[in-house]
Amino acid sequence: MIRQKLIRTRLSVLHVTGCDDLSSGYKLLQRSMKVRYPYVDPLNVLQAAIMKRLRTLNNNSENLNNAAVTTSSAASIGSIHIPACVASNNSSLSSTPLSSSEEKQLLEDSLVVSINGIAQGMKNSG
């Protein structure tokens, strides 16, 4: 429903302006977006993986009385492979497994960093 409204609104704006693209007439904006997207897109993928792990961790903590999260050593989102150090609940950079609370804190910090990275890449504060 929301997506349909977005599509109708976009088509209406394009019809009223007589443009082929919403950024038509804004060459600097087009160039800027073309340069930024290769840097911001991987952050979007990592952010989605982090949010998925946080949800899984929260659900497992609630359902299993703070039991450890068990996931595979790697994952994928669409056609993009997520490395094991991002996809699994055990940090491959540490020899000792993280507790649920340590992992949750690490994931929350990573989420904030990804949000700030995307905001900086898009030159937007939020």
C-alpha positions in Angstrom: 0.0 0.0 0.0 2.7 2.5 0.9 4.9 1.4 -2.0 1.9 1.9 -4.4 1.5 5.4 -3.0 5.2 6.1 -3.5 5.0 4.9 -7.1 1.9 7.0 -7.8 3.5 10.1 -6.2 6.8 9.6 -8.1 4.9 9.2 -11.4 2.8 12.3 -10.7 5.9 14.4 -9.9 7.6 13.2 -13.1 4.4 14.0 -15.1 4.1 17.5 -13.7 7.8 18.4 -14.1 8.0 16.7 -17.5 11.2 15.0 -16.5 12.4 11.4 -17.0 14.1 11.2 -13.6 13.6 12.9 -10.2 17.2 14.2 -10.4 16.9 15.6 -13.9 18.2 19.1 -14.1 20.4 18.6 -11.1 23.7 17.4 -12.7 25.7 18.0 -9.5 23.3 15.9 -7.5 23.4 13.1 -10.1 27.2 13.1 -10.1 27.3 13.2 -6.3 24.9 10.2 -6.0 26.9 8.3 -8.5 30.1 8.7 -6.5 28.5 8.0 -3.1 26.5 4.9 -3.8 29.4 2.5 -4.2 30.5 3.5 -0.7 27.1 3.6 1.0 25.6 0.4 -0.4 27.9 -2.0 1.4 27.1 -0.1 4.7 23.4 -0.7 4.0 24.1 -4.4 3.6 26.1 -4.6 6.8 23.5 -2.6 8.7 20.8 -5.0 7.6 22.9 -8.0 8.8 23.6 -6.3 12.1 19.9 -5.5 12.6 19.0 -9.1 11.8 21.5 -10.4 14.3 20.3 -8.0 17.0 16.7 -9.2 16.4 17.8 -12.8 16.6 19.7 -12.2 19.7 16.8 -10.4 21.4 14.3 -13.1 20.3 16.6 -15.9 21.6 17.3 -14.1 24.8 13.6 -13.7 25.5 12.6 -17.2 24.4 15.5 -19.1 25.9 16.2 -17.2 29.1 19.3 -15.4 27.7 20.7 -18.5 25.9 23.4 -18.0 23.4 22.5 -17.4 19.8 23.3 -20.1 17.3 23.8 -19.2 13.7 25.7 -20.5 10.8 29.2 -19.3 10.1 28.2 -17.2 7.1 25.1 -15.8 5.6 23.8 -13.9 2.6 21.4 -11.1 1.9 20.2 -11.4 -1.7 23.2 -12.2 -3.7 25.7 -10.6 -1.3 27.8 -12.9 0.8 28.2 -11.8 4.5 31.5 -12.9 6.0 31.5 -15.2 8.9 32.8 -12.5 11.3 29.7 -10.5 10.5 27.2 -13.3 10.1 28.0 -15.5 13.2 27.5 -14.8 16.8 31.1 -15.7 17.7 33.7 -13.1 16.8 36.4 -14.6 14.6 38.7 -11.9 15.8 38.6 -13.2 19.4 39.6 -16.6 20.8 36.8 -16.6 23.4 33.1 -16.5 22.5 31.2 -13.4 23.5 28.4 -13.5 26.1 25.0 -12.5 24.9 25.3 -9.1 26.6 28.8 -8.5 25.2 27.6 -9.4 21.7 24.5 -7.2 22.1 26.6 -4.2 23.1 29.1 -4.9 20.2 26.2 -5.1 17.7 24.5 -2.0 19.0 27.8 -0.1 18.7 28.3 -1.4 15.2 24.7 -0.3 14.3 25.4 3.2 15.5 28.7 3.3 13.4 26.8 2.1 10.3 24.1 4.7 10.8 26.7 7.5 11.1 28.6 6.1 8.1 25.5 6.1 5.9 24.6 9.6 7.1 28.0 10.9 6.3 28.0 9.2 2.9 24.7 10.7 2.1 25.8 14.1 3.5 22.8 14.0 5.8 22.5 14.1 9.6 19.5 11.8 9.8 
